[in-house]
Amino acid sequence: MSRVRKLALFSLPLATVLSAFGAEDKGIEPMAHGMFQIGPLRVSNSMVMTWLVAIVLVVVIRLVVGRPKLVPSRAQAMIENLVLGIKDIVDPIVGSKAIKATFPLLIALFTYILIQNWSGLIPGVGTIMVRSHAGGRWMELARPAHSDMNGTIALSACAFLAGLILVLRFAGIKAVLVDIFGNKANKKDVSAFVYYPLSLIFFAVGVLELVSIFFARPISLSFRLYGNIFGGENLLHSMSAISRWGLPIPFYFMELLVGLVQAFVFTLLIAVYVGLLTNHGDGHGEAHGEAKPHEPHH
């Protein structure tokens, strides 16, 4: 029996939930379907899953960890090991100057993306079908957030906006402009005949860099995440339809790995983009024998 061929057990105001027996299994559609309206906001089935996973994630972590203890419980130790493991990886990338402020963003992105990626493996997600009153079309009651392009674009935009705020806070607008448009050649090492034409070249490269920062990078992140999760969902549908037992276990394990890798890649690339503009000069004073200013103890 196909994953889609399951008896629906719910009822919605805008959709009549019918038995999905006999519905043709074509996988999930590229576009998310609207379920209901909240004022001017059209709520799609992928948005419903986004909210549910976010709420469950917050509640479960609060219940599992509770109040942090000096001698951690098993659940608290597991969460702390996850946090410390990610921190050890991104610390040298972001740099000591900005890591304290950037790390909450990175660990939140990794955890949120990971759970959202794995949400498609929960029984019923993408398999319980409903029929719209208006159009009479079959659609998923809930679908993974990252199998919807709107979800990945919104996530990428929010991550880049937060990263830009951190860059401007720790590097400053002047340093950012110099890093993007400035002449990378040392004026003492080259003649003026070479240096000033190079400035024009580096300025043109800076314009391309701006296009990369504000368009190419966010789009590539959102497309990569969407393509892997959407493709994985359709793969599970196809394999379930032809599987004798209706449960393609090897592909479930593969999707667990894909979800983990995509969450890690997204988080790592955001760390790289922030670190490229904020960690210049880390250790610069020590390299030139300059002493660090003494920090008063509180």
N, C-alpha and C positions, 0 to 999 in steps of 0.2 A: 504494500500500500504506500502511495506517495506521501511525503511529509505534508502536502497541501490537503490531502483527503482526510480531514479530521472534522468531527462534529463540533460546530461552534456552540459556545455555552453562554454567550453574553447578548445583551440587547442595548442598542444605542439610539438616541433620538434621531440622528441623521442617517442611520444605516440599519437595515434589517439584517440581523445575523441569521444566516441560513446554514444548513448542512452543506459542507464543502464536498461531500461525496459526489463524484461525477464531474467536478470542476477540473478542467484541463490544467495540468501542471506545466506552466511555461516559465517558472522562476519568478523573481520579483521584477517589477517594471522599473525602468530608469528613473521615473518621476514619482515622488511621493504624492499621495492623495490627501486632499483636505477632508478632515473628519467633522469639524464644527468651527464656529466663529466665536471669538471673544471680542466684541466690538468690531474694530476694523481688522483685527488680527485673525488670519486664517491659520488654524491649527491643523497640521498634517499628522499622519500616523508616525512619521519619524520624529516629530517634535514631542509627541506623547511619550515615545520611548526615551528620548533625551531627558525629559523631566523625571520620568520614573527612575531611571538609572542614577541620575544625580541625587535624587532624594534618598534612594536606598543606600548609595555610597556614603553619604554623610551620616545617615542614621546608623548603619552597620559599624562604621569606624568609631563613632562615638560610643556605641554599646560595647564593642569589643575591647576598645582601649580603656574607656571610662576615664577616671582620673589617673594621670600618669604616676607611677610609683617608682621609688628609688630602686627597688628590686623588681624588675619588670615581670609581669606575667608572660605566659607563652605567647598570647596574642599581641601584647605590647611589644615583646621582643621581635616578633615577626614584622610588625609595622616599622619598628626602629631600624631593623636590618635593611628593609627596603629603602628607607629614607637615606641611611648612611651609604648604602651601595650606590644609589644614584648620585649622591653628593660627591663621593670619591671620583666618579667618572667626569662630572661636569665642572668640578672645582678648577682644575688646571685649564679648562677651555674658556670659562668665563673670566677667570682671574680673581685675585684676592680682593680687589677693590669693589667689585660689584656682586660677588657671589652671595653675600648675606641677603641682599635685597632680591636677587634674581632667583635664588633657589626655591622659594615658595611657589613661584610661577612654574618652574620646571617640574617640580614633583607633583603639582596639581595637574599639569598637562599630561604627564606620563600616566598617573593613576586614572584620570578621567578617560583618556583615550583608550587605555588598555581595557577597562571595564566596558566601555561602549563597544569596542571591537568584539569582545567576547559575548556581548548581549545577544548577538544573533544565534548563538549556540543554545540559548535557553529554549526549552520546548515550548512551542506556541508562538514564538516570535517569528514573524514571516510565514507562519503556517496556518493560523486561524484566519479565515477569510470572512469578509462581510460584503454585503451588496448595498450599494448606495440607493436611497429612495429616488434621488434626482436623475442619475444617469443609468441606474440599473447595472453598473459595472462591478465586477468583483475586485476587491482590494484587501490588502493586509490590514488586520486590526492594529498591529504594531509592527514596525520594521526597524532594523538597526539604524541609528542616527547617521552613521558614516557611510551607509549605502545610499544616502541622499546627498547630491552635490551641494545643495543649500547648506547642509550641516557642516560639511568640510570647509566650504568657503568661509562661513561665519566663524568657525573655529580658527582657521588660519588668519583671518583678519583681526580677531581679538588677540591672538598670540603675538602678531607683529605689532599691533598698537601698543600692547604692554611692553614688548621689547624695545620699541622706539622711545617710550617714556623713560625706561631704564637707561638707555644709551644717552639720551639728552641730560639725564640727571647726573650720571657719573662721568661722562666724557665732555659734555657741553657742546653747544651748537658750533662754536668756533673750531674745536678739535675735530668734530665730525666733518665740517666743510673742508678743512685742511686735509683730512685723511682721504676724502673722496676726490677733491679737485686739485689738491696740492701737488707740486712737482716733487717726485720721489728722488730725484737726483740731488747729490750734494753739490751746492754751488761752488765749493772750494775745489772740487775734483774735476769739474768740467769748465770749459770756456763759456763766456756769455753767448757766443755764436751758437753753441749747442744747447745751453741751458734754457734760453727763452723760447726757442721753437719747441723744446720738450714740454714747456709749460702749457702750450696750446694743445699738444697731444694728450697730456694728462687731463686737461680740462674736458676734452672730448670723451676720454675714457670715463671721466667722472659722470658725464651725462648718461652714458650707458650703464654705469653702476647704479645711478638713481632708478633707471628703468628696471634693473634687476631687483633692487631692494623693494620697490613699491608694487611691482607687477609680476615679474618672473618668479621670484621666490615664493610669494604667497600662492600663486596659481599652481606652481609645481608641487608644493606641499599638499594643497587641497586635492589636486588630481591624483597624486600618488596614493593618498589615503583612501579616496573614494574608489579608485580603480581596484585596489586590492580587496577592500571589504565587499564592494558590490559584486566583483567577480567571484569571490569566495562564497557569497550567499547563493549565487546562481549555480555554482559548482555543487554545493550541497543539495540544492533542489534537484539537479539533474541526476546526481549519483543516488539520491534517495528514490527517485522515480524508477531507476533500473535495478536497484538493489533488491535482492530476494527478501531480505529481512527488513528493508525500509530504513536502516540506520547505518550509514557509511562511516563506521568507526575510524578507519585510517584518515579520512578526510576531516573528521572532527579534530584529530590531533594536529593535522596540518594547519587548520584554521586557528587553533590555539597558538601555534608557533608564529603564523603570519600576523595575528593580532598583537602579539608581544613585540615582534620585530618592528612593525609599523609604529607602535607607540614609542618605542625607543628611538627610532630614526627621526620621527617628528620632534621629539624633545631634544635630541642631540643637535639637530640642525638649528633650532631656535637658540640653543646655547652657543653654537658657533657664530650665528649672526650677531648676537649680543656681544660675545667676546671679541669679535673682530674689531669693534669700535670702542670697547671699554677697558681692555686689559693691556693697552699700550703703556709701556713704562713700568710694568710690574717688576720690581727688583732692580729698576734702573739705578736707584740711588746706591744700592749695595754694590752694584757692578763698578761704580766709580768711587767707591770708598766713602760715600756719604753716610753719615749716621742718621738713623731714623729719629725723629723727635720723640722725646720721652712722653709716654701717655700716663697721665695721672691715674692712680688707683682709686676706685670708688669703694 
